[in-house]
């Protein structure tokens, strides 16, 4: 069985949590047009989020050795 390649775009976007059981991602809407968003909203967008269970299969296929 040959080795599987990791999709490098996915490797840059997803990381494992500290326990190694969850996959973490960045939140959207934090890169531009920030002047009208509140500080609280921008602060909450800075936190990491857990990848949803419905998307986990896609992430696992893109990163087989995660």
NUKOL-278043 format. One record per atom (N, C-alpha, C, O): residue in three letters; x, y, z. Coordinates in steps of 0.1 Angstrom, whole numbers, plus 5000, padded with zeros to 4 digits. Atoms other than C-alpha are relative to their C-alpha. Layout:
BEGIN
alaXYZ...
END
This chain:
BEGIN
unk500949885000unk500050005000unk500950125000unk501750145009unk499149885000unk501650334990unk499650105011unk498450105016unk500349894991unk501850635013unk499050094994unk498950114982unk501049905004unk498950885011unk500650145002unk501350175011unk499649864999unk499651255004unk499050085008unk497850065007unk500849904992unk498451525028unk499750124991unk500750164984unk500249885007unk496751815012unk500550125008unk500150145019unk499249904993unk499052105021unk499150125004unk499350185014unk500949894997unk496252365020unk499249975013unk499050055021unk500750044988unk494352165047unk500949995012unk500550035023unk499150014989unk497452105067unk500350145007unk500650155018unk499849874995unk497852485070unk498850065008unk498950155016unk501249954994unk494252535081unk499549935013unk498849985021unk500650084989unk493552255106unk501249955009unk502249925004unk499050054990unk495452155138unk499249925010unk498049935012unk500650084990unk494751905165unk499950085013unk500750165016unk500149944987unk493552005199unk501149945010unk501849855006unk499050054990unk495751955230unk499849855003unk500849785005unk500350144996unk494051625238unk500349914988unk500449784989unk499850075012unk494551515202unk498849934994unk498949854985unk501250075004unk490951405198unk499150094991unk498250044984unk500849915008unk489451715182unk500950074990unk502150094992unk499449935011unk490351905150unk499650155002unk498450175002unk500349864998unk490552285154unk500150084987unk500950044978unk500049925012unk489952555128unk499950155004unk499550185016unk500249864998unk489952935125unk498650034997unk497949964990unk501349955003unk486753135124unk500150094988unk501150164986unk500149915012unk485653325093unk499750145005unk499450175016unk500449864998unk485053705090unk501050085008unk500550175015unk499049934991unk488253825108unk501150064991unk502250094997unk498849965007unk490453935079unk499950154994unk500950214992unk500149875005unk489054265065unk498650065004unk497749985009unk501249934997unk486154515069unk499749995015unk498649965020unk500150024985unk486754515107unk499650135007unk499250125019unk500249884993unk486054885114unk498550015006unk498350075016unk501449994995unk482254835118unk499649885009unk498549885015unk500250114991unk482554515139unk500450045014unk501450115016unk499749964987unk482454545176unk501349925005unk501749825000unk498850064995unk485554465197unk499749865006unk500549775004unk500450124995unk483654185214unk499949894989unk500349784991unk500250095011unk482754025181unk501349964994unk501649844991unk498650035005unk486354055168unk500849915009unk501549825005unk499350084990unk487653905200unk499549865000unk500349765000unk500550145000unk485353605198unk500349934987unk500549814986unk499650065013unk486253555161unk501549965000unk501949884992unk498650044999unk489953525172unk500249865006unk501249805004unk499950144993unk489253205192unk499949894989unk499349914979unk500150125008unk489652865176unk498749945002unk498049955012unk501250074999unk486652655169unk500249854996unk501249824989unk499950145003unk486152275167unk499349974987unk498250024984unk500650045012unk485452125133unk498849925002unk498849835011unk501350074998unk481852005130unk500149864996unk500949824988unk499950145003unk481251635130unk499649974986unk500249874980unk500450035013unk479651655096unk501150034990unk501249974979unk498949975009unk482851795081unk501249925003unk502249934996unk498850074996unk485251565099unk500449904990unk501649884989unk499650105010unk485151295072unk500950074989unk501950014985unk499349935010unk486351555046unk501450035005unk502450024998unk498749964994unk489151675069unk500949885001unk502149884998unk499250124998unk490251325077unk500549944986unk501649894986unk499650055014unk490451235039unk501150094995unk502050044988unk498949915005unk492551545032unk501349995008unk502450015003unk498850024992unk494851475061unk500049865006unk499549845018unk500250144995unk495151095065unk500849975012unk500549885019unk499250044989unk497851105091unk499850105012unk500750115021unk500349904990unk496251365114unk499749925013unk499449995023
END
